Structures are given as C-alpha cells and as structure tokens.
Amino acid sequence: MSRIGNSPVKIPDGVTIDVKDSVVTVKGKLGELTQEFSGIDIKVEDGNVVLERPSDSKEHKAKHGLYRSLIHNMVEGVSKGWTKELELVGVGYRASNQGQKLDLALGFSHNIVLDIAPEVKIETISEKGKNPIVKLTSHDKQLVGQVAAKIRGFRKPEPYKGKGVKFVGEELRRKAGKSA
C-alpha cells in the first residue's frame, strides 16, 4: 500500500489542473508544467487531485507514489517555485552572471561559462569576506536540480579542506589528512 500515493494533492488558489489523454497539465502564476502518465487513474475532485491504481501489481504500486509526488512538485512549483543555493568555497573562487550566462572562476586555467535554461532565474551574491553564492530559482523542480548538479559537478567539494562547489547547508564528510 503506497502511503504517499493514497494522500490527495491539495490544489491552492490560482492553480488549475487539466487531465487529458494520459497528460497532466498544471498552470499557475509562475508558469505551466506538463507530465505524461500511464497505468494510474487521476481525478480532480473538489480542490484535490486523487490518484487510484487499477490493481496491486508491482508496476502500479511503484507508479502510484511516483506520479503523486510528481504532481505535488508541479503544483508547488507553479504556485511557490523552487530554489537551490550553491556556495563556492575556496580562495579565488568567483561567480558572476550576465543575463542567463553564468561565469565561474573555480581555480582552473580558464573561466567556465555556462548557458542557463531560460526557465531558470539565476542570481549571484558576492559579499566581501563571505563565499560567493549562486541562487537558482524556477517553477520546475527537476530542471533546478539538474542545473545545480551540473554546476556542482565542475568542482565537487574535496574531503580535506572542503574546497569546491557545495549546496548551502550541505554537511561534508571531512578527513583528517596525513599525520606526521
């Protein structure tokens, strides 16, 4: 029994959900998202989205919770939005942006210039005495996570000094280093 799949998704004010031919469309003040689905019955009833599976087969059980989570993330995204913050830890590590181009100086011989998707709003915060922060905001949770993972992948935090690109609030496992 899927506990996540059984709980209904509450639809906030200003959000509309359409279900047509195995496609769910969610529209809100921040944008519009679509998701294909199969094998699960999706109904919109008095301000809630209810998901029901036709049988207790392994495939239907797996999709039940998955589609409920995806629809919930879509509703949250078009009403409130999703935000990820990345922190650049290291001497000389800098970040700046011009429009949708992110310019990162991460200790390589050249700067990394990354074109960000137009659905993602990007902001760089550089204060004196603090590590630079890259803030990504969008209505699509998947896209924000993918862009953040790509940026983090350029220079992952290393375990000895903690230098690299990390998520704000991420706990790193540190190592002691060599003992003389």
C-alpha positions as CSV (number, residue, x, y, z in Angstrom):
1,M,0.0,0.0,0.0
2,S,1.5,3.3,-1.1
3,R,1.1,5.8,1.7
4,I,2.3,8.7,-0.5
5,G,0.0,7.7,-3.4
6,N,-3.1,7.5,-1.2
7,S,-2.8,11.0,0.1
8,P,-4.6,13.6,-2.1
9,V,-2.8,16.6,-3.6
10,K,-4.4,19.9,-2.4
11,I,-4.8,22.5,-5.2
12,P,-4.1,26.0,-4.0
13,D,-5.9,29.1,-5.3
14,G,-4.7,30.3,-8.7
15,V,-3.7,26.8,-9.9
16,T,-5.6,24.8,-12.5
17,I,-5.1,21.2,-13.4
18,D,-6.2,19.5,-16.6
19,V,-6.1,15.8,-17.2
20,K,-6.4,14.7,-20.9
21,D,-5.3,11.6,-22.7
22,S,-2.6,10.5,-20.2
23,V,-1.2,14.0,-19.9
24,V,-1.5,16.2,-16.8
25,T,-1.1,20.0,-17.3
26,V,-0.7,22.3,-14.3
27,K,-1.0,26.0,-14.7
28,G,-0.2,28.7,-12.1
29,K,1.1,32.2,-11.6
30,L,4.7,31.1,-12.2
31,G,4.3,29.0,-15.3
32,E,2.9,25.8,-16.8
33,L,4.1,22.3,-16.5
34,T,3.1,19.0,-18.2
35,Q,3.7,15.4,-17.3
36,E,2.8,12.2,-19.2
37,F,1.5,9.2,-17.1
38,S,0.3,5.7,-17.7
39,G,-1.4,3.0,-15.7
40,I,-2.8,5.2,-13.0
41,D,-6.3,6.9,-12.8
42,I,-6.0,10.6,-12.0
43,K,-9.1,12.6,-11.0
44,V,-9.6,16.2,-9.9
45,E,-12.3,16.3,-7.2
46,D,-13.4,19.4,-5.2
47,G,-10.0,21.1,-4.8
48,N,-7.9,17.9,-4.6
49,V,-6.1,15.6,-7.1
50,V,-6.8,11.9,-6.2
51,L,-4.7,9.1,-7.7
52,E,-6.0,5.5,-7.9
53,R,-4.3,2.4,-9.2
54,P,-6.3,-0.3,-11.1
55,S,-4.5,-3.3,-9.4
56,D,-1.9,-4.2,-6.8
57,S,0.7,-5.2,-9.3
58,K,4.3,-4.1,-8.6
59,E,4.3,-1.7,-11.6
60,H,1.1,0.0,-10.5
61,K,2.3,0.3,-6.9
62,A,5.5,1.9,-8.0
63,K,3.8,4.4,-10.3
64,H,1.2,5.3,-7.7
65,G,3.5,7.1,-5.3
66,L,5.8,8.4,-8.1
67,Y,3.0,10.2,-10.0
68,R,1.5,11.6,-6.8
69,S,5.0,13.1,-5.9
70,L,5.5,14.5,-9.4
71,I,2.0,16.2,-9.4
72,H,2.6,17.6,-5.9
73,N,6.0,19.0,-7.1
74,M,4.4,20.5,-10.1
75,V,1.6,22.2,-8.0
76,E,4.2,23.5,-5.5
77,G,6.4,24.8,-8.4
78,V,3.8,26.8,-10.3
79,S,2.4,28.3,-7.0
80,K,5.6,29.0,-4.9
81,G,8.6,28.0,-7.0
82,W,11.7,26.0,-6.2
83,T,15.1,27.4,-5.1
84,K,18.6,25.9,-4.9
85,E,21.6,27.8,-3.5
86,L,25.2,26.8,-4.2
87,E,28.2,28.1,-2.3
88,L,31.7,28.4,-3.8
89,V,34.3,27.6,-1.1
90,G,37.9,28.3,-2.0
91,V,40.4,31.1,-2.4
92,G,39.8,33.0,-5.7
93,Y,36.5,31.2,-6.5
94,R,34.1,33.7,-8.0
95,A,30.8,33.7,-9.8
96,S,29.1,36.3,-11.9
97,N,26.2,36.4,-14.3
98,Q,25.2,38.5,-17.3
99,G,21.6,37.6,-18.1
100,Q,21.4,33.8,-18.5
101,K,25.2,33.3,-18.7
102,L,26.9,32.1,-15.6
103,D,30.7,32.8,-15.4
104,L,32.5,30.7,-12.8
105,A,36.2,31.0,-11.7
106,L,37.0,27.7,-9.9
107,G,40.8,27.6,-9.9
108,F,41.2,26.2,-13.4
109,S,43.3,27.9,-16.1
110,H,40.1,29.3,-17.7
111,N,36.7,30.5,-16.5
112,I,33.7,28.3,-17.0
113,V,30.9,30.0,-18.9
114,L,27.5,28.1,-18.7
115,D,24.3,29.0,-20.6
116,I,21.4,28.5,-18.2
117,A,17.9,27.5,-19.5
118,P,15.5,30.4,-19.8
119,E,13.1,28.9,-17.3
120,V,15.7,29.2,-14.5
121,K,16.3,32.6,-12.9
122,I,19.9,33.0,-11.8
123,E,21.4,35.3,-9.2
124,T,24.9,35.6,-7.9
125,I,25.6,37.1,-4.5
126,S,29.2,38.2,-3.7
127,E,29.8,39.9,-0.3
128,K,33.2,40.8,1.0
129,G,34.5,38.3,3.5
130,K,32.0,35.6,2.5
131,N,31.9,32.9,0.0
132,P,30.1,33.7,-3.3
133,I,26.6,32.2,-3.6
134,V,24.8,31.2,-6.8
135,K,21.0,31.2,-6.4
136,L,18.8,29.3,-8.9
137,T,15.0,29.7,-9.0
138,S,12.4,28.1,-11.2
139,H,8.9,26.5,-11.3
140,D,10.4,23.2,-12.5
141,K,12.0,21.2,-9.6
142,Q,13.7,18.7,-11.9
143,L,15.3,21.5,-14.0
144,V,16.6,23.4,-11.0
145,G,18.1,20.2,-9.5
146,Q,19.7,19.3,-12.9
147,V,21.3,22.7,-13.4
148,A,22.5,22.8,-9.7
149,A,24.0,19.3,-10.1
150,K,25.8,20.4,-13.3
151,I,27.3,23.4,-11.6
152,R,28.4,21.4,-8.6
153,G,29.9,18.8,-10.9
154,F,32.5,21.3,-12.2
155,R,34.3,21.2,-8.8
156,K,32.9,18.9,-6.2
157,P,33.9,19.6,-2.6
158,E,37.0,17.7,-1.6
159,P,37.2,16.0,1.8
160,Y,40.4,17.6,3.3
161,K,39.8,21.3,3.1
162,G,36.2,21.4,1.9
163,K,37.1,23.4,-1.2
164,G,34.7,23.3,-4.2
165,V,31.1,24.0,-5.0
166,K,28.6,22.8,-2.4
167,F,24.9,23.3,-1.6
168,V,24.2,25.8,1.1
169,G,23.6,23.8,4.3
170,E,25.2,20.6,2.9
171,E,27.2,18.7,5.5
172,L,30.5,17.5,4.2
173,R,32.4,14.4,5.5
174,R,35.9,15.7,6.4
175,K,39.0,13.6,6.6
176,A,42.0,14.2,9.0
177,G,44.8,14.4,6.4
178,K,48.2,12.8,7.0
179,S,49.6,12.7,10.5
180,A,53.4,13.3,10.8
